[in-house]
Amino acid sequence: MTTRIRAALASTAAVSLLAGGAAIALGAPAASAADSTANCKTSQTKTYKWAGSFGTDYTLTKEVVGDATVAPGGTVTYRTTVEGAGALISKITDFHPAGFQLTSARESVWKLIGGQSWSTVTDNVTKDGNANSVSRSGAGWTTALGAHVSFETTYKVPADAVPGTVLNSGSSFAAVLTDGTKTENPFDVCVTIREPNAIEQATGSVDDAGLGSLTSGSTSSATISSDPSGFFSDIINGVDIAKLAGS
């Protein structure tokens, strides 16, 4: 029975390699330097000043948290931050690439009790599918005395995203008693879709075979990279033999 399992795993790996090769052969070319991603960076900052700011500058910053490359089906995190000398921020919005699905969101705002701190707000955001945006609103968060407002969003990238594609994104904020919402969309903060690495190809193929539980817990990507032989032993020990046998 062990031989059958090893054969099934080898077949899964072969299919994964073939799929990866097909993506390379058939995928669309990388974005042209002439398109809207020409000025892309992993972080951008825009400074604003308006009549109600009394000569004080306010900044809107958006950045990619961590690696700015992501494989199809992977996750990417953006952080938008507003700073100034005392404006009350009433809304902060992240504009994400089409097809991205929100998995979590959190905010860092100053509170009377606890000061500046992070809290999870995944269930308290507004998602707009038409605008490809996720927003968080409040009665007014202060930016006085060094305080800031940060909004962090994590998304799952579509599984059919094409390697080589560069995807732009944007942000906006609204402050109490301002001359309107300040929006940068696109903001030229981009991520690039890359080819899945060997670990992602292997775990993705197992997931496609209906064995997704094998790639969680003790068989995480960290386990694979640090102990490859142990990882495959875990797979063999945990595999659903009946499923592989087709019964």
Secondary structure, DSSP 4 states (H G I P E B T S, - for coil): -HHHHHHHHHHHHHHHHHHHHHHHHHSPPPPPTTSTTTT-BSEEEEEE--GGGTT--EEEEEEEES-SEE-TT-EEEEEEEEE-SS-EEEEEEEE--TT-EEEEEEEEEEETTTEEEEEE-GGG-EEETTTTEEEEEEEEEE-GGG-EEEEEEEEEPPTTPPTT-EE--EEEEEETTSSS-EEESS-SB-EEE----HHHHHHHHHHHTT-GGGGSGGG-HHHHHH-HHHHHHHHHHH--HHHHHT-
